[in-house]
Amino acid sequence: MSAATVLIADDDQGIRTVLTQALGRAGYDVRTTGNASTLWRWVADGDGDLVITDVVMPDENGLDLLPRIKKLRPDLHVIVMSAQNTLLTAVKAAERGAFEYLPKPFDLSELVAVVGRALSLKPSQQVPANDIPTERLPIVGRSPAMQDIYRAVARLMNTDLTVMITGESGTGKELVARALHDFGRRRGGPFVAVNMAAIPRELIESELFGHEKGSFTGAMTRVSGRFEQAEGGTLFLDEIGDMPPEAQTRLLRVLQDGRFTTVGGRTAIKANVRIVAATHRDLTQLIKLGMFREDLFYRLNVVPIRIPPLRQRSEDIPELVGHFLAQSANEGLPPKSLEPTALERLKSYRWPGNVRELENLVKRLVALYNEPVIGSDVVDLELAGAAERQIAPDENQPKSLAGTIERHLRDYFDGHNGALPPRGLYDRVLRELERPLINLTLVATRGNQVKAAEILGLNRNTLRKKIRDLEIGVIRGVK
């Protein structure tokens, strides 16, 4: 049996040489060219079993050549390489039928593995779609961590798989959710976002599923919920870790059955939505504390995407700064730039508030300082002020309970983007604190409520009432 032939098009002689050597050692025949026209001639002549092409070439863009290759030879897999390394590149490659997208610089062993996979699989039926919105890039960054996210978005955008996005506050979880929607097959439908932490627990089921007239005091008319509003599109459930237990049960039922009923309603409604959830909290720890359903977690965590904190991708900071400076100029503020030393200062900062904090700082620099080129002294001044405002404790020092609660509340208030939270905050905070406190005490006493009441300093009847009101389940293994 003859070896498979790989056709390579890249205007970089060094890359052609490296790929020829690596794929030759793997047992493949390799033919290379530095232009798209030669590649097209080979494909049109029926040559080759696989194509590897760069995007930017002297005579034609590799992405523009892709649809022609797939139309002429739909069984021929194409691997796209690119040094542009943006979300749009990954999305366009996927939309136009590429088997895989690899950002430069790439790992040779990974490329050889992808080639082997492509040659061993039957071609997938992909329909090119060229109506991708290109007016803006929702996510900025070319670091390896961001490349993984771009590739995940490109693979998932035309599916209805449920996605769980995790990451610290301010990392851009909603931007990734919007990218999955805006570039996906549901982009013609609505994108509906709901923040679980911003809704009073007694209203959350009505908010999600709607309610019928007269279903509760004040329900004067029928109101549709977020599931109905997102019909045909994407429902983004932000801060899913803050969803109360009773709503978790109803959401699980929707994910299992694909149907829901409004509050006070009797007729089941089919849920035609794609679910994307996000949280900055550790759901596995919440499960251990009895604060999040394990079965719901597995229903939501079908495909996990983790967004790294900005301190772990500091190489993206110059590009992010340029993006925010351009945004400010488009909003009517004077055009500005930063000295290289100022950018280095920004790259060395820890950014506890992540990309959101960087964006706010850049806008503050543009608005408050007259210099057309902002120097490191100004940046140092702003970062010193930011360090005083932010709670960024030394990770090696023990964390106080008060500090942990304050950090959580700061995240909560930041999540409202300057708006005041809804009423009832005091009771909700106390409830969130009481539930893990009582639950862990019961775990420590192996479910002995008498001992738990003594440790907590509560009357036993009071403890029983709180267990019932807080919906704390019976501890496994305890009778």
N, C-alpha and C positions, 0 to 999 in steps of 0.2 A: 504494500500500500504506500503510495507516494505521500511525501510530507505536504502539509497544508502550506499555501503561499499567502504571506502577509504583505499587503501593499501599504507603504508608508509615504506620506506627503508632509514634509516640513522644510521650511526654508533655512533651517539651522543645520549646517553640515555636521556639527558636533553631536546633535541629538540623533541624526540619521545614523551616524557611526555607532553610537552607544546602543541604539535599538537593534541595529543589524547584528551586533555582537551578542547581545543578550538573547534575542529571539533565535539566532543561529545555534547558540549553545543549547537552547530548549528544543531543538530539532525541527525548526520551521525554515522554509525557504523564504527569503526576504527580498523585496524589490523596493527601491527608494527613489524618490524624486523631490525636487525643491519647489515644485509648482503644482497648481490645481489642474491645469490643462492636461498635463501628462497623466495625472491620476485619473481624470475623467476618461481619457482615451483607453487606458487599461481596463477600467470598469466597463466601458461600452463594448470593448472587444471580448468581454466575458472572462477576463483574467482575474486571478486572486480569489481567495476564500475568506478574506477578512481585510478591512481597511482601517488604518490608523491615520488620522489627519489632524494637522494643526488648524487653528481657526484663522489666524492672520497669515496670508501668503501673498506673494507679489502680485499675482494676477486675479485672484478671487478669494473671497471669504469662505472658509471651509464649511461654515454653518449654512451659507447659501447654496453650496454644492450638495449638501445632505439630502434635501427633498428630491433632487434629480436622481441621485444614486438609489434612493429607496423606491422611487417610481419605476426606474429601469430594472433594478435587481432587488426586489423586496426581501429576498432570502439572504442578502449580503449584509452581515453585521458591520457597523461602523463605530469605532472608538474615537472620541474627540478629545484632543489635548488643547490646553490654552494657558497662556500666561496672563490673560486678562483677569481671570479668577474672580468674577462677580457672580451674584445670584442670577442675573439675567443670562449670563453665558451658560450656566448649568441648566436653567429652565429652557432656553432655546434649544440646547442640544437634546434634551429629553423630548420636547415637543416635536422636533423635526425627525425623530426616529433613531437617535443615537443609542447604541447598546449601553455605553458607559461614557461618563465625562470624567477626565482626570486633569486636575490643575497642575500646572508646572510651578516649581519642580516636583516631579513625581517620584515615587518609589519604584525602582526597577522590578523588584520581586512582585509588587502589587500589579504592575502592568502585565508581567508575564502570566500571572494568575488570571487576570481578567481576559487575556487573549485565550487561554485554555478554556475558560468558562464559555466564552462566546462561540468558540469552535465546536464545543460539545453540546450546546443547546440548540433546540429548534428555534427559528426566528419568531419573535413575538409580533403580533399584529398591532402595529402602532399607527395611528392616524395623525399625520402632521397637522398642526394647527398654527397658523401664522398670525393670529390676531392677538398676540401677547401685548399687554400694555407696556410701553417702553418709555413713558414720559418721566418715570422716576424709579429709583431703586429704593425699596423699602428698608433694606438692610445693607449696612456698609461694613467693609472689612475684607482683607485678603489673607488673614492668618490661617494656618492649617485647621484650627478649631472651627473657624467660620466656613471653610471649604466643606467640612463634614456636614454642616447644617445646610449649605446650599445643595449638596448632593441629595440629602434626605428630602428636602423640599421638592426637588426635581422628580424624585422617585414617587413621592406620596401625593403630589398635587392632583393627579388624575385618578385617584382612588377615593373611596369613602371610608377608609380605615380611620378608626378613632385614634387621635394623637394626644399624648400627654407631654406638655412642655414644662420643663422645670428650670429653675435658675433663680438667682437672687433678685431682689427688687431692683428695678431700673436697668435690667439687662436687655430688655426688648422682647419679652415673651409675646406680647400682643402683635408686634411687627411680624414675627414668624408665623403666627396664626393668620394674620392678614395675607401674608405671602402665599400660604397654602390655599387660601380662598381666591385671591386676586389672579393667580396664575393657573388655577385649577379649572376643572370642567364645570364647577358650580359658580364660576365668577359672574354669570348672568343673574344669579339669585342674590338675596340680601346677606350681608355679614352682620350678625347681631351679637354684640358683646354684653355680658352681664357679669358684674363683680359680686361674688358671693359675700365678700366682707362688707359691702356697702348697703346690704338690704337687711332690714330687721327680720329676725328669724321667724316671727309670726306672719310675715308677708311673703316669704321666699317662695312658698309653693304657688301662691297666686301669681307671683311675678313670673315664674317659669311656665306654669301650665294654664294660667288664666282662671277666671271664675265666672260663675253664672249669677244672674240677678237674684238677690235675696239669699245668696249662699252664706253670708255673714253680715253682721251689722255694718252698714255703710256701703254695701254692694248694691248700688242703685241701678246699675246696668251690667250687661255681660261685657267682660273685658278679655281680650285675647292675651295670651302669655307669650313669652319669648320663643317657645317652640313653634307656635303658629306664625309669629312674625318672621321667623327664619325659614319658613317653608321654601324648599328648593335651594336653600343656600347653606350657610355655615353658622352654627351656634357656638360661640366662644364662651366657655365657662371659666372665667378668671378667678383665681384664689379659691379653687375647688376645695382646698383643705379647710376652709371656713364654713362649708355647707353643714347645716345642722343635721342630726341623725334622721329625723323624720323625712326631710327632703332627700337625703341620700337613698332612703328606701324607695321613694317614688321614682327617683332618677334611675336606679338599678332596674326597676320594673320596665321603664321605657326602653332602656338599652337591651333588655332581654326580649321584650315582646314587640318593640317597634311601634307601640301605641301608648297613648296617655289619655287621661280624662281631666277635664277642668275641675277646679274646686267646686263642689256642689253639682257637678255634671254626672250623667249616667252613660252617655254615648262615647265610646272609644274613638279617638282621633288618631289617624296614622301619622307618624312623625317622619316626614321626608326631609331630614336635616343631616348634615355631617357634624359630628361633635369633635371639637378641639378643646381640651381642658388645659389649665395651667396652674401652677402653684410655686411659691417660693419656700414652702414648708416641706419638711421631710415626712411624707405620707406613711412610710414604713414605721416611723416612730409614733405617729398618730394612731396607727392600727394597733400597736402594742399597748397604747394608753386607752384603747377602746373609744377613740374619738373619730375614727374613720373606718368604714366597712371594708373588710378585706376583699369580699367578692366584688364590690364596686370598683376598688382599686384595679383589679385585674381586668375588669370590663373597660376601664378608661385607659389603662396603660398598655394598650395593644401595641402601639409604636411610640417609644419614648424618644424625646429630643431634649438634650440638655444644653442650655446656653451657658457658656463659661462667663465668669465675672470679668470685668474689664481688666483687672490686674493680671489675669492669665492670658490676655491677648493684647499687651501693651503696644505691639507693633502696629496695631490698627489705629492707634490714637492720632497720628498725623492725618490719615485719610478721614477719620471722623471729624477732626477739627476743621479740615477743609470743607467737608460737607456742611457743617453747622455755620461756618463763615459764609458760604454761598447762600444758605437759607436766609441768614440775617440780611444779606444784601438784597435778596429777592423781596424781603419784607419791607424794604425802604430804608434800612440802616446803612451807614456808610461802609464801603468795602474796606476790609482790614486783612492783615496777614500777621503771622507770628514769626519771630526770629527763631532760627534753629535751636538756640540754647533754651528758648522758652518751651519749645516742643519737647526737648529732652527733660525739662522739669516736669512737664505733664506726664511723660512716660514713666517717671520714677515715682509718681504719687500712687497711693493704694486704691483710690476711688471706691470708698465704701458705698457711695450712691450709684456706682457704675455709670453706664452711658447717659442716664438721665442727669446725673450730677455734672458730667462733662458738658453736656448740651447747655445746661443752665449757666455754667461758668463761662463758656464761650460767648453766649448771648450777653452776659454781664460785662465781659471785656469789651465787646463791640459797643454797647450802649453807654458805658461810663467813662471810657478813656478816649482821648482825642487823637492819640498817636496812630498814624496809618499802619505802622509796623510795631506791634506790641512786643516789648522786650521781656527778658527773664525776671527783671526786678518787679514788674507789675504782676507777672504770674506768681512769683513768690509771695507777694503781698496778698493776693487773692487766695492762694492755697493755705496760707497761714490762717486767714480768717475762716476758711472752710474747715480746717482741722479743729478750730475752736467750736464751730457750730455742730460738727458731726460727732456722733458717739462712735469712736473707732478704738475700742479698748485693745490693749496688747493681748494677742492671742495666747501668750504664755502665762498671763495673769488670770487668777480665778475670777469668774463672772458673777456678779451679784444678781439676786433675783430681781431687784428693782431695776438694774441696768438692762437685764434681758427683757423685762416687761416694757421698759421705755423704748428699747429698740423696736420691739414688735409694734408698739403704738405709733412710733414714727413712720414705720412702713405703712401702717393702716391709714394714717392721715395723708401720707404722700400719695397713696393710691387713689385719693379723691381729687388729686390735681388742683388743690387750692379750695375746693368747695367744702362746706361743712358737712360732716357725716350726719346720717339720719338720727332721729331721737332714740333714746333708750340705750345709749352707749355704755353708761355706767353698769346697768344690769347685765349687758352682754359680756362685758369684760370680766365681771365677777363670776358669771356662769362659766366662761372659758377657763378661769383660774381654778374654780371649785371642782370642776369635773376631773381633771387629771390628778388634783390633790387627793380627792376622796378615792378615786380609782386606784392610785398607787398605794395608798394606805391600806386599802382592802387587799391588794396583792401582797403587801408585806405581812399582813396578819392572816393570810390564807383564807380570806373571806370572813373572818371572825368580826362581826359588827360590834360586839361589846368592846373588844380590844381596840378596834379602829376608832370608836367613839371616844375612848379614853385618850388615845394618842392625839386626836384632833381637838379634844376639849369640848366635845359636843354631847348634848343629851342623846341617848340612843334613839328616841322617837324622832328627834330632829334629823339625825343621820339617815334614818329610814326614809323620811320624807324627801330629803335631798337626793337619795339614791333613786327614788321614784321620779322626782321632778326632773332630774338630770339624765334620766334614762340610762343609768349605769347598769350594764348587764351582770348576771351572775358569773362569778369567776369560775373558770373551768377547773374541775377537779375538787371543788369544794361543795359539800352538801349543805 
